[in-house]
């Protein structure tokens, strides 16, 4: 990864010009782990997914929260994962899309 130093208005800014392959790999791994868990445990909530990934799969350094997973799934996995709302709790229950 190369760094580019730019002097502008007497302030040096550092611009990273890497390809972000580690970031992409982490994103792909997270996608795979979520889809695999939902395939094994249908009708699970985002809290269930976070618990599994953080404690069972030891993905603690990802900073996963229920809210982040709830926003991550529609953004990156909308074609693979669907959800229905639980009437009693109001939570989304995720399952693989048909």
C-alpha positions in Angstrom: 0.0 0.0 0.0 1.4 3.3 -1.0 0.9 6.6 0.8 0.6 9.9 -0.9 1.4 13.0 1.1 -0.3 16.2 -0.1 0.5 19.6 1.1 -2.5 21.9 0.9 -3.1 25.0 2.9 0.0 24.2 5.1 -1.7 21.0 6.2 -0.3 17.6 5.2 -3.0 15.0 4.4 -2.3 11.4 3.8 -4.1 9.6 1.1 -4.1 5.8 1.1 -4.0 4.3 -2.3 -4.3 0.6 -1.5 -6.7 -1.7 -3.1 -8.4 -2.7 0.1 -8.0 -6.5 -0.4 -8.1 -7.2 3.3 -11.3 -5.1 3.7 -12.9 -7.0 0.8 -11.9 -10.4 2.2 -13.4 -9.5 5.6 -16.6 -8.4 3.9 -16.8 -11.6 1.9 -16.1 -13.8 5.0 -18.9 -12.0 6.9 -21.3 -12.5 4.0 -20.5 -16.2 3.9 -20.7 -16.7 7.7 -24.1 -15.0 7.8 -25.6 -17.0 4.9 -24.2 -20.3 6.3 -25.8 -19.5 9.8 -29.1 -18.6 8.3 -29.1 -21.7 6.2 -28.6 -23.9 9.3 -30.9 -21.8 11.6 -33.9 -20.3 9.7 -36.1 -17.7 11.3 -33.2 -16.3 13.4 -32.9 -12.7 14.5 -30.0 -10.3 14.1 -29.2 -10.8 17.8 -28.9 -14.5 17.2 -26.5 -13.9 14.3 -24.3 -11.5 16.3 -24.2 -14.0 19.2 -23.1 -16.8 16.9 -20.5 -14.8 15.0 -19.0 -13.1 18.1 -19.0 -16.0 20.5 -19.0 -19.2 18.4 -17.0 -18.0 15.4 -14.8 -15.6 17.4 -15.2 -12.7 15.0 -14.9 -10.2 17.9 -12.6 -7.7 16.1 -15.3 -7.0 13.6 -17.3 -4.7 15.9 -20.6 -6.5 15.2 -23.7 -5.3 16.8 -27.4 -6.2 16.2 -28.0 -2.9 14.5 -25.0 -3.3 12.2 -26.1 -6.8 11.1 -29.6 -5.6 10.6 -28.4 -2.9 8.2 -25.8 -5.2 6.6 -28.2 -7.9 5.5 -30.5 -5.7 3.3 -27.5 -3.9 1.9 -25.2 -6.8 0.9 -27.4 -9.9 1.0 -30.8 -8.8 -0.2 -30.8 -11.3 -3.1 -29.9 -14.2 -0.8 -31.7 -13.5 2.5 -35.2 -12.5 3.1 -37.1 -11.7 6.3 -40.5 -11.6 7.9 -41.6 -9.5 10.9 -42.4 -11.3 14.1 -45.8 -10.0 15.2 -45.2 -10.4 19.0 -41.8 -8.8 19.2 -41.5 -6.7 16.0 -38.1 -8.2 15.2 -37.0 -9.3 11.7 -36.6 -13.0 11.4 -34.2 -13.9 8.6 -34.3 -16.9 6.3 -32.8 -17.8 2.9 -34.8 -16.3 0.0 -36.8 -18.7 -2.1 
